[in-house]
Amino acid sequence: MKKIIIFIGILTLTWGCNDDSLTDLNVDTKNPSSGVPSGALLGNAEKNLFDQMTNTNVNTNVFRLWAQHWSETTYLDESNYDVLQRNVPDSHWQILYRDVLKDLKEATKLTEAEETVTPAELKVKTNKLAIIEVLNVYAYTVLVDTFGNVPYTEALDPDAHPSPAYDDAKVIYADLFKRLDAAIAKLDASAKSFGESDFIYAGDVAHWKKFANSLKLRMAITVADEPTLAATAKTAAEQAVAGGIIASTADNATLQYKSTQPNTNPLYEDLVTSGRYDFVAAAPLVTKMNTLNDPRRPYYYIPVGGVFIGAPYAQGVDFETYSSAGDPADDEGDHTRLLDPTLEGLLIDYTEVEFYLAEAVERGFAVGGTAATHYNNAITSSIVYWGGTTAQAATYLAQPTVAYATATGTWKQKIGEQAWIGFYNRGYEAWTSWRRLDFPVLTAPSSAVPASEGQVPKRFTYPVLEQTLNKTNYAAAGTAVGGDKLKTKLFWDKF
């Protein structure tokens, strides 16, 4: 039911964009004709969003490296936190603003222009607008949680604001909660929406409502340590759970990739068709999993001589010496599911939600259950999702080093370390969880670029083109966040 339809011809003819200029974000170069349906724009925005959050192309997504799940073999720039060599922040910024939010804005315009005659048609239109709004909120949270202050109220309006000002990140988050609440209230599961133009849920509004509430829970947990938003976070988390959240893997927000390009999972292009051997398992994760006898190891990595071996992080190594996602040229299938072109992409899943619920309980939020139960559910879900069994999960959880009651450390350490393992192949979520909870303990390599100041990055620096073409607003934003540096903590990162 989840078919990928790439509107390359339409996009090429009607939305020609220059990737080399910041004016892509400030000039209205994408004016689709009235013949382009809003569903096409929604689907394209979804595809672009999934591709960006899923891929491991070092030009656009370095989060698996920064979470120290993977390391590079030869070209070590990104492992050493050099994001300027390939202008990584520029790419991440442009994809989210230009290829996701801009498409969603145009989809909104087209949907608003749709004529409705019957009450049933009005309900469908209302659902469409609400779904678009939920994705708007998701995309903006990623931008804020990556950079801090970003253009918001003046964004995507090049005529009125060719050089958009940056909004305070806390203010953006507060407004996003309101927008999300309004969208949730409008979602009506008794009516239809985009149908199969929606690649995530094929227009199933009930699932969109669960996704929206789960996003609300995620946002609440993200800002829970910020004093000015603490009360908002508690209320939002409790409301989200009461409203219905992702309750099983069947509810996961996924995009099902296909077996042929250009519709394969981006990892297939990065790891297989590229013909490159750029990534191996990083020692921090492999060592931890080996210590815990983690049953997910054969699903995450390929053993070498029957043993799972992680490479020293950010050091040049031979691909064959260390575990990896597998050899793309091995016709005998010596690889993990990460090399499967049809591997689904994920935006929010059941494992993630259960870790948030465990954390919510520890924070005193009335979300039901115990921290231990949610923790167990999250780990079991992850193990089964990757190919293990419930029996393996039970054995794993019975170990004193894993069991919630006896595992080492505070609740932040217990949840943080297991979430880090469970967020494998979701580098952005793993990096964000580490930034919030400060576990596991990750150490910057001695070879890291001087700009990192000896620390694992807490944020992306602003795009180079922003520094050049939106200089005044860039300078103000850098000052407001505490310095445009990799080590600068975001407003919610209090510890």
N, C-alpha and C positions, 0 to 999 in steps of 0.2 A: 504493500500500500504506500510505501514511502519511495516514490520514484524521483530520481534526480533529473531535472530538465534544465540544461544550461542554455541560456538564451544568448549565446555568444554573438550570433549574427546581429541580433537587436542591439545588444550592448555596444558592439563595435561601431555600428552605424550611427547610433543616436547619442552615445555618452562618451565620445572620445576624450580620454583624460591624459594629461601629461604627468607621469609619475615623478618627474624631476623638478616639479615646482610646487611650492606651498600654495600657489594660487589655485591649485586643485581644490583646496578647502574653502577658498574665498571667492571663486568665480563660478557662476552657475553654468557649468559646462554640461550638465546632465538634464536635459529637458526632453523627456520621452514624449513621443507623439501620443495623441489621445487613443491610438490603437493599441497601446501597450497596456495590458490589464494589470490591475493592482496586484493580483496574485503572482505575476511574473516578477515584479519588484520585490515582493515579500520573499519569494523563493530564492531570488538572487542574494538578497541580504542574508538570509539564513545560511546559504551555502558559503558565502564569504566569511561569515562569523564562525562557522564550524571549521572551515579551512584554516583560519588564523589561529584559533584556539587549539587545533589538533596538530598542525604541522611541526616539523622540527628543523625547518630551513633556517640556517643561521643568520639569514638576512632579515628575518621577521619574528622568529620565536626562539628564545634562548632559555626558556624557563626550565626545561628538563635538566639543563646544565647547571643553572643556578640553584636548583633544588638538590643537586649532586646525586641525581639518579643515573645520569650518564656523564661521560667525559669524552673529550675529543682525542683523536689519535695523533694527528699531524698538525693541523691548523688550530692553534690553541687560543686564539684571540677572545672568543666568547667565554670560554671556560675561565679565562683570566680577566673577565669583566670589561673587555674592550668593546663597547657597543658603538663606538664612533667609526671604526674601520669600515663597517658596512652600513652605517646609519640605521641601526636597528630601531631606535626609538622613532625615527621618521616613518619607517614602514609600518610599525604597529599603530601609530597615530593615524596615518593616512588611511589604512585599511578600515579602521573602526569608524572614522569620520566619513570618509568618502564612499567606501564600498558597503558599509552597513547602515550607518545613521542617515546618510543622504538618500539611499534607496528607500529606507523606511519613511523618511519625510515625504518623498514623492508618492509612495504607496498610500500614505495618509491622504494626500491631496486628491488622488484619483478615487479613493474609497469615499471620501466626503462628497465627491461630485456625483456618485452613483445615485440615480433616482430610485426611490422606493415608493411602492403603491400600497402594498398590504402591510399589516402589522408584522407578518412573518418576515417579509423582506427587510423591514426596519431592524428586526432582531438580528438578522444575518449581518447587516451592515454594522450594527453596534458591536457585535462580536469581532468582526474583522478589525475595527478600529482599536478595540481593547487588546487584541493579540499583538498588533503592531506596537502599541504602547508598552506592553510587557517586554518586548524585545528592545525597545528604546531604553528602558530602564536597565536591562541587563548590560547592554553595550556601554552605557554611561558609567555603570559601576566598575566595569573593567578599566575604563579610562582613568577614573578617579583612583582606583586601587593600584594603578600602575604608576601614575605621574603625581597625583595630589590635585592641586588646583588646575582646572582646565577650562577652556571656553565652554560655556553652557547657555546662558541666556542670550548671548550674542552669536552663538554658533550657528552654522548652516544658513546664514542670511547674508550673502556676500554684497547685496545691493545696499542694505542698511549698515552693515558692519564688515567692511572689507578687512579690517584688522581687529578681530574680536578680542574683547577683554576676557580675562580669566576670572572665574567665580571661585569663591572659597569652597573648598572641598566639603566641609561640614554642612554648609548651606545647601550645596548640591544634594548631598545625601538626604537631608531633611526633606527637600522637595521631591526627591525620588520616592521616598516612602509615601508621600501624598499622591503622587502620580500612580504609583502601583496600587494603592488602595482604591483609587477611583476606577482603575482598569479592572481590578478584581470584582468590584461591585457591578460592573457592566457585563461581565461574562455570564452568559445564559446557556447552560448545558442542554436545554431543551431545543435549542436552535442550532443551525449549521453555521459554517464560516467559510474558510477558503477552500475546503475540500483538498484535493490532492496537489494543489499548488503549494500547500503547506507541507514542507518536507519533514517536519518534526513529528507532528501528530495527525497529519492528514485531515486537519480541520476539526479534530475532536476537541470540543470546547471543555468538556469535563477534565481532560488531561491538561489542557492549558491552564485551567484554574489551579490544579495541583502544582504545576510548574511555577505559576505566579506566586503561590503561597510559599513554595519551597525557596524561591528567590528572596521572598520577604524574610524568611527565617535566616537565610544565608547573610543578607544585609544586616539583620539584627545582631547576629553573632559577630560579624566583622567589626561593628562599631561599639560593641558592648563595653569596652574599656574606656571609651571616651565619655567623661563625666557629663558633658552637656547633652549627650544623646543616650545616656544610660537608661533613663525612664522610657524613652521612645523605643529603645531596643527591647526591653522587657515586654512592653505592651505589644510590639510588633511580632515578637516570637510567639507569644501566647495566642494572638489572633491568628497567626499563620497556621498553627497546629489545629486550632479550632475550626478553621476554614477548610482544612483538608490538604495535606501535603503528599509528596511522593511516598508511597507506602510499600512499594516492591519494585523489583527491577522492571516489571511490566510498565511502570509509570515513567521510566527514565526518559529524559529529553535527549533523543538520539537522532542522528542522521545516518541512514543506511547507504554507505558508498557502494559502488558497482565494480564489476570486474575489469572494465576497460577504461582507459583514460579518455577524456579528462575527468572522469567521474570516480576514479579510485580514491581511497583514503590518501591524503597527502603524504603520509608516511611511506606509502608504496613508492611514490616518486622520489622521496628523499633518501630512502634506504635501498631500493631495488633498481628502478630504472635509471637512476643517476649513475649506477655502476661504481659508486664510491663506498669506501670503508672508513667513514669519518667518526663513528661513534662506538664506544664500548661501555660496558657497565662500570659505574664508579664505585670505588671501594667503600665509601661510607654506607651506601645502601646494602651492598652485597654482604659486607661484614656483619651488619646488623641482622640481616635475614639468616645468614649462616649461624650466628650465635643463637637465634631463636628457633632454629630448625623449621623455618617458614616453608609451608607446602607450596607457596606461589613461585618459588624460585624457578622451576622448570617452565613456567608459563611466562615469566618475565625475561629470563635469560637462557642462553645455551651454555651447558657446562663445557669445560675444557679438561679432557682426560677424566671425566666423571666428577669433576669438582667445579663449583661456582667460584670464579675468581674476579674480583673487582680491581680495576686499574687505579693506581694513585691518581687522585683528582688533579686535572690540569697539567699533567706531565705527558710528553710525547711517548707513545707506546706502539708496539706492533699489534695489529688487530687480532691476529691469530692467537696471541698469548693470553687474552682475557675474554671473559664472557661478554656476550653481546646479544642483540636481538636475533642474530643468526647471519649466516653467510648468504647473501642474496644470489650468489652464483652456484650454490649447492643444489643440484637437481634432485638430490635424495631427500630434500625437505628438512635439512638441519637448520630449522629456524622456528621462532615463536610465532604466535598469531599476529604479532605486530607487522609481519611482512605480508599479511593477507590483504590484498587490494580491497576486499569488501568489508574490512573491519569497520565497525560503526564508530562515529564520533559521538562525544558526550558533552553536554553543557552542564547539566546537573543530574546526579543519579542517587539511587537509594542509599548506597554506601556513604556518600557525602552527607546526605540528610541525617542519617543515624549518628554520625559523628557530631554533627551540630546539636542534635538532641541530647547526646551525652553531655556535651559542654553546657547546654542550656540548663540541664538539671543541676549541674555543679554551680552554676551561677545563680541558682535560686529561682529560675523561671518556672512557672506552673505549666509544664508541657506534658506531664504524665510520665509514668515509668521511672526507672532508676537509671543512674549513669551507667552502672554495670551492664544492665540489659541492653541499652542502646549501643554501648561500646561493643558488646558481644554480637549484636545484630549487624553492626557495621563491618566487623572483621569477617563474620561468617558470610555476609553478602559479597564481600570482596573476593574471598577464597572461591566461593561457588561461581561467581561471575567469570573468573579467570580460568575455570576448568576443574577446580578441586571439588571435594565432596563435603557434605555437612559433617561426616565422621572425621575427616581431616581437620575441619575447623574446630570441632569439639576437642580433639587431641591437642591442637595448637593452643586453644584457650585454657586448657587444663594445666599448662605449664606455669609454675610459680612466677616465671619471668614475664608472662603474658597476662595471666589472670588479673582482673581489675583490682581485686582485693590485695594482691601481693606484689604486683609489678612495682618496680622501683619508681620513687619520686612522687611528686604532687599529681593532681589530676591533669594539670597542663602537660606534664611530661608524659604521663600514660597515654592520654588522648593524642597529644602532639606527635609522639613517635609512631603510634599505630596509624594515625591519619597520613603521615608522611609515607609510610609503606603502602597504605591503601590507595593513595592518590597516584600510584605509578601510572605512567603514560598520560598523566594530567598535570604537566609541569607547572602550569600557572597556579592551580589549586594547591599543589604541594608547596610551592614557594610562598604563597599567601598564608597558608596555615603555619608555616615556619615563622613568618614575620609576626604573626599574631601571638603565637604561643611560645616562641623562642625554643622550641624543641622540634627535632633533635638538635644537639649542639653541632653546628656547622662551622667550619673554620675556612677562612679565605686562604688560598694557596700563597706561598711566599713569592710566587712569580706574578701575582696579580698586578694589574696596571696601577701606577701611582694614584690615578684618579679615584680608585676604590678606597684609598687610605687604609688598606689592610683589613677591610671588612667585606663580608658578603653583602651585595647590594640590597638595599631596602626599597629602592624605587628605580625607575628609569629616569635619566636626565631628559630634559625637554628636547624636542627635535632641533637639529641644527638649523633647519630652515626657519623655524620659529624665531630663533635667536637672530636671524638675519632679516627676515621680512616682517616680523611682528615684534620688533626689538623692545619698544616701550612696554608693551603688555607682558612680554616675556620677562623683562627685568623685574617688573613689579611682582609677577608670580613667583619668580625665584626667591625674592626677598621674603615674600609672604609665607612660603613653605619652610623657610629656615635655611635656604641655600639650595641652588640647583646642583645637588651632588648625589652620587650613588648612595652614600651613607645616610642621607637625610631620611628620618622616619616620617611616615605619613601620620596624619592627625589621629588615627585610631591605634597606632602602634605605640603604646604607652610604656611598655616594659622592655 
